[in-house]
Amino acid sequence: MKKVGLTLLVATATSLGIMILSSCGGKTGTSSLKTSADSAAYALGIANGYGMGEGIANFPGEKLDLDLIAAALRDGLKGDTSLMHPRDAQGVFQAYMMKAQQEQEEANKTAGEKFLEENKSKDGVRTTDSGLQYKVTEEGTGATPNATDTVVVHYKGTLLSGEVFDSSYDRGEPAEFPLNQVIPGWTEGLQLMKEGSKFTLWIPADLAYGPRPLNEEGGYQTLMFECELLEVKPAVEK
C-alpha cells in the first residue's frame, strides 16, 4: 500500500473544495469556463482532485464513495458542519484507516502462513529453523559468504499474488550490498549459497519487511525471491 499522509489528505480536501465537480449534480464541461476565474477554479479542483483520487484508490478497506467525498467538500466550502465537524474528521478517518490496515495485515499473515505450510512439502523445498524456505535450482562451486561479506547478486522479488516488486534483472545490472544490511531472510538464505548458485527463497513476513507495505495490499507479506549469487567479496578486517 502506498502511504498517503493523513495530514496531507485532510489539508488537500480542505483546500480543495472544488474537487470532482461532476460527482454531485451534473458534469462541469469546459463550455462553462467563461472567465479566467472559472478556469482557475476548475484547474485547482481538477489538479488536486486527480491526485487525491490516485491516493484514494490505494487505501485499504472498502472503496470510498466519491460522491460522498465531493458532497463533503461542498459542505465544507459552505461551512455546513451539520453532519460532521472538521475537528472530528481526522479522528474518524484515522480510526477507519487503522482498522482497515490491521485487517489487511492479518489477511496477509494468514495467506502467508497457509502458503508456506503447503509449500514446505513440495519436492526439493527445504525449511530452516527460522521458517525460511529455499530450493536449490543450481548448485555453485565457489565461495560461501559470511554475514559480514559483500555479495553481488541477480534477483527477482515476487509477492504471493505474482506481482514482481523488485528485480535486478529488470534494471539490467546485479545488486551489490553487505549481507548484514538487508532483510534477515536474505542474510540467512544467501549464506546457504555458493558462488554460481541459483536458489529460490520463500521468506516469511517476519524475516522480510514486516509491517512495511510493498504495494496497496499492505504489510506482513510473504515474499519469493529467485536469487543468483555471482560473487562474494570478503569483508576487509580493520
C-alpha positions as CSV (number, residue, x, y, z in Angstrom):
1,M,0.0,0.0,0.0
2,K,1.3,3.4,-0.8
3,K,1.0,5.5,2.3
4,V,-0.9,8.8,1.9
5,G,-0.3,11.1,4.8
6,L,-3.4,11.8,6.8
7,T,-2.5,15.4,7.3
8,L,-1.9,15.8,3.6
9,L,-5.2,14.2,2.7
10,V,-7.2,16.4,5.1
11,A,-5.3,19.5,4.0
12,T,-5.9,18.7,0.4
13,A,-9.6,18.1,1.0
14,T,-9.9,21.3,3.0
15,S,-8.2,23.5,0.5
16,L,-9.6,21.8,-2.5
17,G,-13.3,22.4,-2.3
18,I,-14.0,22.2,-6.0
19,M,-12.8,18.6,-6.4
20,I,-14.8,16.3,-8.7
21,L,-17.5,18.9,-9.6
22,S,-19.1,16.2,-11.8
23,S,-19.7,13.8,-8.9
24,C,-22.7,15.6,-7.4
25,G,-25.2,17.1,-9.8
26,G,-24.2,17.4,-13.4
27,K,-20.9,17.4,-15.2
28,T,-19.0,20.6,-15.4
29,G,-17.9,20.9,-19.0
30,T,-15.3,23.3,-20.4
31,S,-18.1,25.3,-22.0
32,S,-19.0,26.6,-18.6
33,L,-15.5,28.1,-18.0
34,K,-16.4,31.5,-19.2
35,T,-13.9,33.6,-17.3
36,S,-10.3,33.3,-16.2
37,A,-11.5,32.9,-12.6
38,D,-13.7,30.0,-13.7
39,S,-10.7,28.4,-15.4
40,A,-8.6,28.9,-12.3
41,A,-11.2,27.4,-10.1
42,Y,-11.6,24.4,-12.2
43,A,-7.8,24.0,-12.6
44,L,-7.5,24.0,-8.8
45,G,-10.2,21.3,-8.5
46,I,-9.1,19.0,-11.3
47,A,-5.4,19.1,-10.3
48,N,-6.0,18.4,-6.7
49,G,-8.9,16.0,-7.3
50,Y,-6.9,13.9,-9.7
51,G,-4.0,13.5,-7.2
52,M,-6.4,12.8,-4.4
53,G,-8.2,10.2,-6.4
54,E,-5.0,8.3,-7.1
55,G,-4.3,8.2,-3.3
56,I,-7.8,7.1,-2.5
57,A,-7.5,4.2,-5.0
58,N,-4.7,2.7,-2.8
59,F,-6.5,3.0,0.5
60,P,-7.1,-0.3,2.4
61,G,-10.6,-1.5,3.2
62,E,-13.8,-0.8,1.3
63,K,-13.8,1.6,-1.7
64,L,-14.7,5.1,-0.6
65,D,-17.7,6.7,-2.1
66,L,-16.5,9.6,-4.4
67,D,-20.0,11.2,-4.3
68,L,-19.8,11.4,-0.5
69,I,-16.3,12.9,-0.7
70,A,-17.5,15.5,-3.2
71,A,-20.6,16.3,-1.1
72,A,-18.5,16.7,2.0
73,L,-16.2,19.1,0.1
74,R,-19.1,21.2,-0.9
75,D,-20.4,21.2,2.7
76,G,-17.0,22.3,3.9
77,L,-16.9,25.2,1.4
78,K,-20.3,26.3,2.6
79,G,-19.4,26.0,6.2
80,D,-22.1,23.3,6.8
81,T,-20.9,21.2,9.7
82,S,-24.3,19.6,10.5
83,L,-23.2,16.1,9.6
84,M,-19.6,16.2,10.9
85,H,-17.4,18.9,12.4
86,P,-14.0,19.3,10.8
87,R,-12.3,18.9,14.2
88,D,-13.8,15.4,14.4
89,A,-13.0,14.4,10.8
90,Q,-9.3,13.5,11.3
91,G,-10.1,11.1,14.2
92,V,-12.9,9.4,12.2
93,F,-10.7,8.9,9.2
94,Q,-7.7,7.8,11.2
95,A,-9.7,5.2,13.1
96,Y,-11.1,3.8,9.8
97,M,-7.7,3.6,8.2
98,M,-6.1,1.9,11.2
99,K,-8.8,-0.7,11.3
100,A,-8.7,-1.4,7.6
101,Q,-4.9,-1.6,7.6
102,Q,-4.9,-4.1,10.5
103,E,-7.5,-6.3,8.8
104,Q,-5.4,-6.3,5.6
105,E,-2.2,-7.2,7.5
106,E,-4.0,-10.0,9.3
107,A,-5.2,-11.3,6.0
108,N,-1.7,-11.1,4.6
109,K,-0.3,-13.0,7.6
110,T,-2.9,-15.8,7.2
111,A,-2.3,-16.1,3.5
112,G,1.5,-16.3,4.0
113,E,1.2,-19.0,6.7
114,K,-1.1,-21.1,4.6
115,F,1.2,-20.8,1.6
116,L,4.3,-21.8,3.5
117,E,2.6,-24.7,5.1
118,E,1.6,-26.1,1.7
119,N,4.9,-25.1,0.1
120,K,7.2,-26.9,2.6
121,S,6.0,-30.3,1.4
122,K,6.8,-29.7,-2.3
123,D,9.6,-31.5,-4.0
124,G,13.0,-30.0,-3.3
125,V,11.8,-27.4,-0.8
126,R,13.8,-27.2,2.5
127,T,12.8,-25.3,5.6
128,T,15.3,-23.8,8.1
129,D,14.7,-23.4,11.9
130,S,13.8,-19.8,11.4
131,G,11.0,-20.7,8.9
132,L,12.9,-19.7,5.8
133,Q,12.2,-22.0,2.8
134,Y,14.5,-22.5,-0.1
135,K,15.0,-24.7,-3.1
136,V,18.3,-25.3,-4.9
137,T,17.9,-24.6,-8.7
138,E,21.6,-24.8,-9.5
139,E,24.4,-25.6,-7.1
140,G,27.6,-23.5,-7.4
141,T,31.1,-24.4,-6.6
142,G,32.6,-21.0,-5.4
143,A,32.9,-19.3,-2.0
144,T,30.1,-19.2,0.5
145,P,29.6,-15.7,2.1
146,N,29.6,-14.8,5.7
147,A,27.1,-12.2,7.1
148,T,29.8,-9.5,7.1
149,D,30.8,-10.1,3.4
150,T,29.6,-8.1,0.5
151,V,27.7,-10.1,-2.2
152,V,26.9,-9.4,-5.9
153,V,23.5,-10.9,-6.7
154,H,21.0,-11.0,-9.5
155,Y,17.4,-11.5,-8.2
156,K,13.7,-11.1,-8.8
157,G,11.3,-10.5,-5.9
158,T,7.7,-11.6,-6.2
159,L,4.6,-11.3,-4.0
160,L,2.3,-14.2,-3.5
161,S,-0.1,-12.5,-5.9
162,G,2.6,-12.9,-8.6
163,E,3.4,-9.2,-8.8
164,V,7.1,-8.5,-9.3
165,F,8.0,-5.7,-6.8
166,D,11.8,-5.6,-7.4
167,S,14.2,-7.1,-9.9
168,S,17.8,-6.5,-10.7
169,Y,17.3,-8.3,-14.0
170,D,14.8,-5.6,-15.0
171,R,17.4,-2.9,-14.1
172,G,20.0,-4.6,-16.2
173,E,22.7,-4.9,-13.6
174,P,23.2,-7.0,-10.4
175,A,22.9,-5.6,-6.9
176,E,25.9,-5.3,-4.6
177,F,25.5,-5.0,-0.8
178,P,26.8,-6.0,2.6
179,L,24.9,-9.2,3.5
180,N,24.3,-8.0,7.1
181,Q,22.5,-4.9,5.9
182,V,19.5,-6.5,4.2
183,I,16.4,-8.3,5.4
184,P,17.0,-11.3,7.7
185,G,15.7,-13.8,5.1
186,W,18.4,-12.6,2.7
187,T,21.1,-12.6,5.2
188,E,20.3,-16.2,6.2
189,G,19.4,-17.5,2.7
190,L,22.5,-16.3,0.9
191,Q,24.8,-17.9,3.4
192,L,23.4,-21.2,2.3
193,M,24.6,-20.5,-1.3
194,K,28.0,-20.7,-3.0
195,E,29.1,-18.5,-5.9
196,G,27.4,-19.7,-9.0
197,S,24.4,-21.0,-7.2
198,K,20.8,-20.3,-8.1
199,F,18.2,-20.6,-5.3
200,T,14.5,-19.8,-4.8
201,L,13.8,-18.3,-1.4
202,W,10.4,-18.1,0.3
203,I,10.7,-15.6,3.1
204,P,8.1,-15.3,5.9
205,A,6.9,-11.8,6.6
206,D,8.8,-11.6,9.9
207,L,12.1,-12.3,8.1
208,A,11.2,-9.9,5.3
209,Y,9.8,-6.4,5.6
210,G,7.3,-7.0,8.4
211,P,4.8,-4.2,8.6
212,R,6.4,-2.2,5.7
213,P,3.9,-2.1,2.8
214,L,5.3,-3.0,-0.7
215,N,2.1,-2.2,-2.5
216,E,-1.5,-1.4,-1.9
217,E,-2.0,-4.8,-0.2
218,G,-0.2,-3.6,2.9
219,G,2.5,-5.1,5.1
220,Y,3.3,-8.5,6.5
221,Q,3.6,-10.1,3.1
222,T,5.4,-13.4,2.5
223,L,7.9,-13.0,-0.4
224,M,9.5,-15.2,-3.0
225,F,13.0,-14.4,-4.5
226,E,14.8,-16.0,-7.3
227,C,18.5,-15.4,-6.5
228,E,21.7,-15.9,-8.3
229,L,24.9,-15.5,-6.3
230,L,27.5,-14.1,-8.7
231,E,30.3,-13.0,-6.4
232,V,31.4,-12.9,-2.8
233,K,33.6,-10.1,-1.7
234,P,35.1,-10.9,1.8
235,A,34.9,-8.3,4.4
236,V,38.2,-6.4,4.9
237,E,39.4,-6.6,8.5
238,K,40.1,-3.3,10.1
